[in-house]
Amino acid sequence: MEESTLRDMLAKIKAGELTVDQTIEKLRDFPVAETGEARIDTHRELRLGFPEVIFCEGKTDDQIVAISERMVEMGQSVLATRISDSAAKSLVSKFDNAVHNELARTVFIEVAERKTRAVKIAVITAGTADIPVAEEAAVTCDALGCTVERFFDVGVAGIHRLTEVTRSLKDFDVFIVAAGMEGALASVVGGLVGKPVVAVPTSVGYGASFQGIAALLAMLNSCASGVVVVNIDSGFGAAMAAVRISNLLEKS
């Protein structure tokens, strides 16, 4: 439940447009709504400033559909991440407004009016192979109301590609940098901008990259001070870090 929804309810009670019993009925699933196998955190938006998101790996298609249906019934938008093609097809056939991003492996069903955040986020990748992880971050940020711009394939193997867009980067508040191999791009961006940088190591690379561990360690040891690092391939985690930062920026 969004804060605006709760405020609207309280205003209607004060104005006599909503009875106590009607309000209780509307809040019956607050702070937890159950589907039988899942317990949906309906309090998260009020508590953290962003709603619960469905992580689909390990869930059956039926479970994902049931959770989505319950969230839509409550007037909450649905963002499903790491979704399989079969589960995505089930949601798209069930909800007319479901948008499947195959590259990001997400489905977004917009129900509630999207919160508009003043923050602008740049999502940057070292290579084309890093784009799926970056797209997960971009889709998540967009679903949560941030303005997002993508700068893809600007890695250090051709550093002039980054310098060509450096001037444009001054307009952004938070930077998400996805890179595999040795993960150097996060340090480079961290040395160019004075705003928060969230680094995402990806599992892209040959054997000695150890499925992203080399990039993870390089980013943790970045010589650009203050770069924040999330888990390997966690585009979603990077997006949520950026959204938490945006919550602070909006209060300042």
DOVO-68643 format. One record per residue: residue number from 1; residue in one letter; y, x, z of N, C-alpha, C in turn. Coordinates in steps of 0.1 Angstrom, whole numbers, plus 5000, padded with zeros to 4 digits. Layout:
BEGIN
{node NUM,"A",{Y,X,Z},{Y,X,Z},{Y,X,Z}}
...
This chain:
BEGIN
{node 1,"M",{4988,5008,5000},{5000,5000,5000},{5012,5009,5000}}
{node 2,"E",{5022,5006,4991},{5034,5013,4990},{5044,5008,5001}}
{node 3,"E",{5053,5017,5005},{5063,5014,5015},{5072,5002,5010}}
{node 4,"S",{5075,5002,4997},{5083,4991,4992},{5076,4978,4993}}
{node 5,"T",{5063,4978,4991},{5056,4965,4993},{5057,4960,5007}}
{node 6,"L",{5055,4969,5017},{5056,4965,5031},{5069,4960,5035}}
{node 7,"R",{5079,4967,5030},{5093,4963,5033},{5096,4949,5027}}
{node 8,"D",{5091,4947,5015},{5093,4934,5009},{5087,4923,5017}}
{node 9,"M",{5075,4925,5022},{5068,4915,5031},{5076,4912,5043}}
{node 10,"L",{5081,4923,5050},{5089,4921,5062},{5102,4914,5059}}
{node 11,"A",{5108,4917,5048},{5120,4910,5044},{5118,4895,5042}}
{node 12,"K",{5106,4892,5036},{5103,4878,5033},{5099,4870,5046}}
{node 13,"I",{5093,4877,5056},{5091,4871,5069},{5104,4868,5076}}
{node 14,"K",{5113,4877,5075},{5126,4876,5081},{5134,4864,5075}}
{node 15,"A",{5132,4863,5062},{5139,4852,5055},{5132,4839,5055}}
{node 16,"G",{5120,4838,5061},{5113,4826,5062},{5105,4823,5050}}
{node 17,"E",{5104,4832,5041},{5097,4830,5028},{5082,4833,5029}}
{node 18,"L",{5078,4839,5040},{5064,4843,5042},{5060,4840,5057}}
{node 19,"T",{5049,4833,5059},{5045,4830,5072},{5037,4842,5078}}
{node 20,"V",{5035,4842,5091},{5027,4852,5098},{5013,4852,5093}}
{node 21,"D",{5007,4840,5091},{4993,4839,5086},{4992,4844,5072}}
{node 22,"Q",{5002,4841,5064},{5002,4847,5050},{5002,4862,5050}}
{node 23,"T",{5011,4867,5059},{5012,4882,5060},{4999,4888,5065}}
{node 24,"I",{4993,4882,5075},{4980,4887,5080},{4970,4888,5068}}
{node 25,"E",{4970,4877,5060},{4960,4877,5049},{4963,4888,5039}}
{node 26,"K",{4976,4891,5037},{4979,4902,5027},{4975,4915,5033}}
{node 27,"L",{4976,4916,5046},{4973,4929,5053},{4958,4930,5058}}
{node 28,"R",{4950,4921,5054},{4936,4921,5058},{4929,4934,5055}}
{node 29,"D",{4932,4940,5044},{4925,4952,5040},{4933,4964,5043}}
{node 30,"F",{4942,4963,5053},{4950,4974,5057},{4946,4979,5071}}
{node 31,"P",{4943,4991,5074},{4945,5003,5065},{4933,5007,5057}}
{node 32,"V",{4921,5000,5058},{4909,5003,5050},{4904,4991,5043}}
{node 33,"A",{4900,4993,5031},{4893,4982,5023},{4879,4987,5019}}
{node 34,"E",{4869,4979,5021},{4856,4983,5019},{4850,4976,5006}}
{node 35,"T",{4842,4984,5000},{4835,4978,4988},{4820,4977,4990}}
{node 36,"G",{4815,4980,5002},{4801,4980,5005},{4796,4995,5006}}
{node 37,"E",{4800,5003,4997},{4796,5017,4997},{4808,5027,4999}}
{node 38,"A",{4820,5022,4997},{4832,5030,4999},{4842,5023,5008}}
{node 39,"R",{4850,5032,5014},{4860,5027,5023},{4873,5033,5018}}
{node 40,"I",{4881,5024,5012},{4894,5028,5005},{4905,5030,5015}}
{node 41,"D",{4912,5041,5015},{4923,5044,5024},{4936,5037,5018}}
{node 42,"T",{4938,5025,5023},{4950,5018,5018},{4963,5022,5025}}
{node 43,"H",{4962,5030,5035},{4973,5034,5043},{4979,5048,5038}}
{node 44,"R",{4972,5054,5028},{4976,5068,5024},{4990,5069,5018}}
{node 45,"E",{4994,5059,5011},{5007,5059,5005},{5018,5059,5015}}
{node 46,"L",{5016,5051,5026},{5026,5051,5036},{5026,5064,5045}}
{node 47,"R",{5014,5069,5047},{5012,5081,5055},{5016,5094,5049}}
{node 48,"L",{5013,5095,5036},{5014,5108,5029},{5024,5108,5017}}
{node 49,"G",{5027,5096,5012},{5037,5095,5001},{5030,5094,4988}}
{node 50,"F",{5017,5093,4988},{5009,5091,4975},{4996,5084,4978}}
{node 51,"P",{4991,5076,4969},{4979,5068,4972},{4966,5075,4970}}
{node 52,"E",{4955,5069,4975},{4942,5075,4973},{4939,5076,4958}}
{node 53,"V",{4931,5086,4954},{4927,5088,4941},{4911,5089,4941}}
{node 54,"I",{4905,5084,4931},{4890,5084,4930},{4885,5097,4924}}
{node 55,"F",{4878,5105,4932},{4871,5117,4927},{4857,5112,4922}}
{node 56,"C",{4854,5113,4909},{4843,5105,4904},{4830,5113,4904}}
{node 57,"E",{4830,5126,4905},{4818,5134,4905},{4809,5130,4917}}
{node 58,"G",{4797,5127,4914},{4788,5123,4925},{4787,5108,4927}}
{node 59,"K",{4796,5101,4921},{4796,5086,4922},{4789,5080,4909}}
{node 60,"T",{4783,5069,4911},{4777,5062,4899},{4788,5054,4892}}
{node 61,"D",{4785,5051,4880},{4795,5043,4872},{4798,5030,4879}}
{node 62,"D",{4788,5023,4885},{4790,5011,4892},{4799,5013,4904}}
{node 63,"Q",{4797,5023,4911},{4805,5026,4923},{4820,5028,4919}}
{node 64,"I",{4822,5035,4908},{4835,5038,4903},{4842,5025,4899}}
{node 65,"V",{4835,5017,4892},{4841,5004,4887},{4844,4995,4899}}
{node 66,"A",{4835,4995,4909},{4837,4986,4921},{4849,4991,4929}}
{node 67,"I",{4851,5004,4931},{4862,5009,4938},{4875,5006,4930}}
{node 68,"S",{4875,5008,4917},{4886,5005,4909},{4890,4990,4909}}
{node 69,"E",{4880,4981,4909},{4883,4967,4909},{4890,4963,4923}}
{node 70,"R",{4885,4969,4933},{4890,4966,4947},{4905,4971,4948}}
{node 71,"M",{4907,4983,4942},{4921,4988,4943},{4931,4980,4934}}
{node 72,"V",{4926,4975,4923},{4934,4967,4914},{4937,4953,4921}}
{node 73,"E",{4927,4948,4927},{4929,4935,4935},{4940,4936,4945}}
{node 74,"M",{4941,4948,4951},{4951,4950,4961},{4964,4954,4955}}
{node 75,"G",{4965,4954,4942},{4978,4957,4936},{4981,4972,4935}}
{node 76,"Q",{4970,4981,4936},{4972,4995,4936},{4968,5001,4923}}
{node 77,"S",{4976,5010,4918},{4972,5017,4906},{4960,5026,4908}}
{node 78,"V",{4952,5029,4898},{4940,5037,4899},{4941,5049,4891}}
{node 79,"L",{4939,5061,4897},{4937,5073,4890},{4923,5078,4894}}
{node 80,"A",{4915,5080,4884},{4901,5085,4885},{4900,5099,4879}}
{node 81,"T",{4896,5109,4887},{4895,5122,4881},{4881,5127,4880}}
{node 82,"R",{4878,5137,4872},{4865,5142,4869},{4855,5131,4865}}
{node 83,"I",{4860,5123,4857},{4852,5111,4853},{4843,5114,4841}}
{node 84,"S",{4831,5108,4841},{4822,5110,4830},{4826,5101,4818}}
{node 85,"D",{4821,5104,4806},{4825,5095,4795},{4819,5081,4797}}
{node 86,"S",{4807,5080,4803},{4802,5067,4804},{4810,5058,4815}}
{node 87,"A",{4814,5065,4825},{4822,5057,4835},{4836,5054,4830}}
{node 88,"A",{4841,5063,4822},{4854,5060,4815},{4853,5048,4806}}
{node 89,"K",{4842,5048,4798},{4840,5037,4789},{4839,5023,4797}}
{node 90,"S",{4833,5024,4809},{4831,5012,4817},{4845,5007,4822}}
{node 91,"L",{4854,5016,4826},{4867,5012,4830},{4876,5007,4819}}
{node 92,"V",{4875,5014,4808},{4883,5010,4796},{4879,4996,4791}}
{node 93,"S",{4866,4993,4792},{4861,4980,4787},{4865,4969,4798}}
{node 94,"K",{4866,4973,4811},{4869,4964,4821},{4884,4961,4823}}
{node 95,"F",{4892,4971,4820},{4907,4969,4822},{4914,4973,4809}}
{node 96,"D",{4922,4963,4805},{4929,4965,4792},{4939,4976,4792}}
{node 97,"N",{4944,4979,4803},{4955,4989,4804},{4949,5003,4809}}
{node 98,"A",{4936,5005,4809},{4931,5017,4813},{4933,5028,4803}}
{node 99,"V",{4938,5039,4806},{4940,5050,4797},{4931,5062,4800}}
{node 100,"H",{4923,5065,4791},{4913,5076,4793},{4918,5089,4786}}
{node 101,"N",{4920,5099,4794},{4924,5112,4788},{4911,5121,4788}}
{node 102,"E",{4905,5122,4777},{4892,5129,4776},{4893,5144,4780}}
{node 103,"L",{4904,5150,4776},{4906,5164,4779},{4907,5167,4794}}
{node 104,"A",{4915,5158,4801},{4917,5160,4815},{4905,5154,4823}}
{node 105,"R",{4897,5146,4817},{4886,5138,4823},{4892,5129,4834}}
{node 106,"T",{4902,5121,4830},{4908,5112,4839},{4909,5098,4832}}
{node 107,"V",{4910,5088,4841},{4914,5074,4837},{4925,5070,4846}}
{node 108,"F",{4935,5064,4840},{4946,5059,4848},{4948,5044,4845}}
{node 109,"I",{4948,5036,4855},{4951,5022,4854},{4963,5019,4861}}
{node 110,"E",{4974,5016,4854},{4987,5014,4861},{4988,4999,4865}}
{node 111,"V",{4990,4997,4878},{4991,4983,4883},{5004,4982,4890}}
{node 112,"A",{5006,4990,4900},{5019,4990,4908},{5029,4997,4899}}
{node 113,"E",{5042,4994,4901},{5053,5001,4894},{5053,5015,4899}}
{node 114,"R",{5053,5024,4889},{5052,5038,4892},{5065,5043,4899}}
{node 115,"K",{5062,5050,4910},{5073,5056,4918},{5080,5066,4910}}
{node 116,"T",{5093,5066,4909},{5101,5076,4901},{5105,5087,4911}}
{node 117,"R",{5101,5099,4908},{5105,5111,4915},{5115,5119,4908}}
{node 118,"A",{5124,5124,4915},{5135,5132,4908},{5130,5146,4904}}
{node 119,"V",{5118,5150,4909},{5114,5164,4907},{5108,5165,4892}}
{node 120,"K",{5111,5177,4886},{5106,5180,4873},{5096,5192,4874}}
{node 121,"I",{5084,5190,4869},{5073,5199,4870},{5070,5205,4856}}
{node 122,"A",{5069,5218,4856},{5064,5225,4844},{5050,5229,4846}}
{node 123,"V",{5041,5225,4837},{5027,5229,4837},{5024,5239,4826}}
{node 124,"I",{5020,5251,4830},{5019,5262,4822},{5005,5268,4821}}
{node 125,"T",{5000,5271,4809},{4987,5277,4808},{4988,5291,4802}}
{node 126,"A",{4978,5300,4805},{4977,5313,4799},{4972,5311,4785}}
{node 127,"G",{4961,5303,4784},{4954,5302,4771},{4951,5287,4768}}
{node 128,"T",{4946,5285,4756},{4942,5271,4752},{4930,5267,4760}}
{node 129,"A",{4921,5276,4764},{4909,5273,4771},{4912,5268,4785}}
{node 130,"D",{4924,5270,4790},{4929,5266,4804},{4934,5252,4803}}
{node 131,"I",{4936,5246,4791},{4943,5233,4790},{4936,5222,4798}}
{node 132,"P",{4923,5220,4797},{4917,5209,4805},{4921,5209,4819}}
{node 133,"V",{4921,5220,4826},{4925,5221,4840},{4940,5217,4841}}
{node 134,"A",{4948,5222,4832},{4962,5219,4833},{4965,5205,4830}}
{node 135,"E",{4957,5199,4821},{4959,5185,4818},{4956,5176,4830}}
{node 136,"E",{4946,5179,4837},{4943,5172,4850},{4955,5172,4859}}
{node 137,"A",{4962,5184,4860},{4974,5185,4868},{4985,5176,4862}}
{node 138,"A",{4987,5177,4849},{4998,5170,4843},{4996,5155,4844}}
{node 139,"V",{4984,5150,4842},{4982,5136,4842},{4984,5131,4857}}
{node 140,"T",{4979,5139,4866},{4981,5135,4881},{4996,5134,4884}}
{node 141,"C",{5003,5144,4881},{5018,5144,4884},{5025,5133,4877}}
{node 142,"D",{5021,5130,4864},{5027,5119,4857},{5024,5105,4863}}
{node 143,"A",{5011,5104,4868},{5007,5091,4874},{5015,5089,4887}}
{node 144,"L",{5019,5099,4893},{5026,5098,4906},{5041,5098,4905}}
{node 145,"G",{5046,5097,4892},{5060,5095,4890},{5068,5107,4887}}
{node 146,"C",{5062,5119,4886},{5070,5131,4883},{5073,5132,4868}}
{node 147,"T",{5083,5139,4865},{5086,5143,4851},{5079,5156,4848}}
{node 148,"V",{5071,5156,4838},{5062,5167,4835},{5065,5172,4821}}
{node 149,"E",{5065,5185,4819},{5065,5191,4806},{5055,5202,4805}}
{node 150,"R",{5048,5203,4794},{5037,5213,4792},{5042,5225,4784}}
{node 151,"F",{5038,5237,4789},{5040,5249,4782},{5026,5256,4781}}
{node 152,"F",{5019,5254,4770},{5006,5259,4769},{5005,5271,4760}}
{node 153,"D",{4995,5280,4763},{4991,5291,4756},{5002,5302,4755}}
{node 154,"V",{5007,5305,4767},{5018,5315,4768},{5014,5327,4777}}
{node 155,"G",{5001,5331,4776},{4996,5341,4785},{5001,5355,4782}}
{node 156,"V",{4996,5364,4791},{5001,5378,4791},{4996,5386,4779}}
{node 157,"A",{4985,5381,4772},{4980,5389,4761},{4990,5389,4749}}
{node 158,"G",{5000,5379,4750},{5011,5379,4740},{5023,5374,4748}}
{node 159,"I",{5028,5383,4757},{5039,5380,4766},{5051,5374,4760}}
{node 160,"H",{5054,5378,4747},{5065,5373,4740},{5065,5357,4739}}
{node 161,"R",{5053,5352,4740},{5052,5337,4739},{5059,5331,4752}}
{node 162,"L",{5057,5337,4763},{5063,5332,4775},{5079,5335,4775}}
{node 163,"T",{5083,5347,4771},{5097,5350,4771},{5105,5340,4761}}
{node 164,"E",{5098,5335,4751},{5104,5325,4742},{5108,5312,4749}}
{node 165,"V",{5101,5309,4760},{5104,5296,4767},{5110,5298,4781}}
{node 166,"T",{5112,5311,4784},{5117,5314,4798},{5130,5307,4801}}
{node 167,"R",{5139,5306,4791},{5152,5299,4793},{5150,5285,4797}}
{node 168,"S",{5140,5278,4791},{5138,5264,4794},{5133,5262,4808}}
{node 169,"L",{5127,5272,4814},{5120,5270,4827},{5130,5268,4838}}
{node 170,"K",{5143,5272,4836},{5153,5270,4847},{5156,5256,4850}}
{node 171,"D",{5152,5247,4842},{5154,5232,4844},{5144,5226,4853}}
{node 172,"F",{5134,5233,4858},{5123,5227,4865},{5123,5231,4880}}
{node 173,"D",{5117,5222,4888},{5117,5223,4903},{5105,5230,4908}}
{node 174,"V",{5093,5227,4901},{5080,5232,4906},{5073,5237,4893}}
{node 175,"F",{5065,5247,4895},{5057,5253,4884},{5042,5253,4887}}
{node 176,"I",{5034,5247,4879},{5020,5248,4880},{5015,5258,4869}}
{node 177,"V",{5008,5268,4873},{5003,5278,4863},{4988,5279,4864}}
{node 178,"A",{4981,5276,4853},{4967,5277,4852},{4963,5289,4843}}
{node 179,"A",{4954,5297,4848},{4950,5309,4841},{4936,5314,4845}}
{node 180,"G",{4929,5318,4836},{4916,5324,4839},{4916,5339,4837}}
{node 181,"M",{4905,5345,4832},{4904,5360,4830},{4909,5367,4843}}
{node 182,"E",{4920,5375,4842},{4925,5382,4854},{4936,5374,4861}}
{node 183,"G",{4940,5362,4856},{4949,5354,4863},{4963,5359,4864}}
{node 184,"A",{4967,5368,4855},{4980,5375,4857},{4992,5366,4855}}
{node 185,"L",{4991,5356,4848},{5003,5348,4844},{5010,5342,4856}}
{node 186,"A",{5003,5339,4866},{5009,5333,4878},{5019,5343,4885}}
{node 187,"S",{5015,5356,4885},{5024,5366,4890},{5036,5368,4881}}
{node 188,"V",{5034,5367,4868},{5045,5369,4859},{5055,5358,4861}}
{node 189,"V",{5050,5345,4861},{5059,5334,4863},{5066,5334,4877}}
{node 190,"G",{5058,5339,4887},{5064,5340,4900},{5075,5350,4901}}
{node 191,"G",{5075,5360,4892},{5085,5370,4892},{5097,5366,4884}}
{node 192,"L",{5096,5354,4877},{5107,5350,4868},{5115,5338,4874}}
{node 193,"V",{5109,5330,4882},{5115,5318,4887},{5116,5318,4902}}
{node 194,"G",{5127,5312,4907},{5129,5312,4922},{5125,5299,4928}}
{node 195,"K",{5116,5291,4921},{5112,5278,4927},{5097,5279,4930}}
{node 196,"P",{5091,5269,4937},{5077,5269,4941},{5068,5271,4928}}
{node 197,"V",{5058,5280,4930},{5048,5282,4919},{5035,5280,4925}}
{node 198,"V",{5027,5270,4919},{5014,5267,4923},{5004,5273,4913}}
{node 199,"A",{4996,5282,4917},{4987,5289,4908},{4973,5283,4908}}
{node 200,"V",{4967,5280,4896},{4954,5275,4895},{4945,5284,4888}}
{node 201,"P",{4936,5291,4895},{4926,5300,4888},{4916,5291,4880}}
{node 202,"T",{4913,5294,4868},{4903,5287,4860},{4891,5295,4858}}
{node 203,"S",{4880,5288,4855},{4867,5295,4854},{4865,5301,4840}}
{node 204,"V",{4876,5302,4833},{4876,5308,4819},{4875,5323,4820}}
{node 205,"G",{4866,5329,4812},{4865,5343,4811},{4850,5348,4809}}
{node 206,"Y",{4849,5361,4806},{4836,5367,4805},{4830,5370,4818}}
{node 207,"G",{4818,5376,4818},{4810,5378,4830},{4817,5383,4843}}
{node 208,"A",{4824,5393,4842},{4831,5399,4853},{4842,5390,4859}}
{node 209,"S",{4845,5379,4852},{4855,5370,4858},{4849,5362,4869}}
{node 210,"F",{4835,5362,4869},{4827,5355,4879},{4832,5340,4881}}
{node 211,"Q",{4832,5333,4870},{4836,5319,4869},{4849,5315,4877}}
{node 212,"G",{4858,5324,4876},{4871,5321,4882},{4874,5329,4895}}
{node 213,"I",{4864,5336,4900},{4867,5343,4913},{4876,5354,4911}}
{node 214,"A",{4875,5361,4899},{4885,5372,4897},{4899,5368,4896}}
{node 215,"A",{4901,5356,4889},{4915,5351,4888},{4920,5346,4902}}
{node 216,"L",{4911,5340,4910},{4914,5335,4923},{4919,5347,4932}}
{node 217,"L",{4911,5358,4932},{4915,5369,4940},{4928,5376,4935}}
{node 218,"A",{4929,5376,4922},{4942,5382,4917},{4954,5374,4921}}
{node 219,"M",{4953,5361,4920},{4964,5352,4924},{4967,5353,4939}}
{node 220,"L",{4956,5354,4947},{4958,5355,4961},{4965,5368,4965}}
{node 221,"N",{4963,5378,4956},{4969,5392,4958},{4982,5394,4950}}
{node 222,"S",{4988,5383,4945},{4999,5383,4936},{5010,5392,4942}}
{node 223,"C",{5016,5401,4934},{5028,5408,4939},{5040,5400,4939}}
{node 224,"A",{5040,5388,4933},{5051,5379,4933},{5050,5371,4946}}
{node 225,"S",{5059,5374,4955},{5058,5368,4969},{5059,5353,4969}}
{node 226,"G",{5050,5347,4977},{5051,5332,4979},{5044,5323,4969}}
{node 227,"V",{5036,5329,4960},{5029,5320,4951},{5018,5313,4958}}
{node 228,"V",{5017,5300,4957},{5007,5292,4964},{4995,5291,4954}}
{node 229,"V",{4983,5293,4960},{4970,5293,4952},{4961,5282,4956}}
{node 230,"V",{4956,5274,4947},{4946,5263,4950},{4932,5268,4945}}
{node 231,"N",{4923,5259,4946},{4909,5262,4943},{4907,5264,4928}}
{node 232,"I",{4896,5270,4924},{4892,5273,4911},{4891,5259,4903}}
{node 233,"D",{4898,5258,4892},{4897,5247,4883},{4903,5234,4889}}
{node 234,"S",{4910,5235,4900},{4916,5224,4907},{4930,5220,4902}}
{node 235,"G",{4930,5214,4890},{4943,5209,4885},{4948,5198,4894}}
{node 236,"F",{4939,5190,4899},{4943,5179,4908},{4949,5184,4920}}
{node 237,"G",{4943,5195,4926},{4948,5200,4939},{4962,5206,4936}}
{node 238,"A",{4964,5213,4925},{4977,5218,4922},{4988,5207,4921}}
{node 239,"A",{4984,5196,4914},{4993,5185,4913},{4997,5179,4926}}
{node 240,"M",{4988,5178,4935},{4991,5172,4948},{4999,5182,4956}}
{node 241,"A",{4997,5195,4955},{5006,5204,4962},{5021,5203,4956}}
{node 242,"A",{5022,5201,4943},{5035,5199,4937},{5041,5186,4942}}
{node 243,"V",{5033,5175,4943},{5039,5163,4948},{5043,5164,4962}}
{node 244,"R",{5036,5171,4971},{5040,5173,4985},{5053,5180,4985}}
{node 245,"I",{5055,5190,4976},{5067,5197,4976},{5079,5188,4971}}
{node 246,"S",{5075,5179,4962},{5086,5170,4957},{5090,5160,4968}}
{node 247,"N",{5081,5157,4977},{5084,5148,4988},{5095,5154,4997}}
{node 248,"L",{5094,5167,4999},{5104,5175,5006},{5117,5176,4998}}
{node 249,"L",{5116,5178,4986},{5128,5180,4977},{5136,5167,4977}}
{node 250,"E",{5129,5156,4977},{5136,5143,4977},{5143,5139,4990}}
{node 251,"K",{5139,5145,5001},{5145,5143,5014},{5157,5152,5016}}
{node 252,"S",{5157,5163,5009},{5168,5173,5011},{5181,5168,5004}}
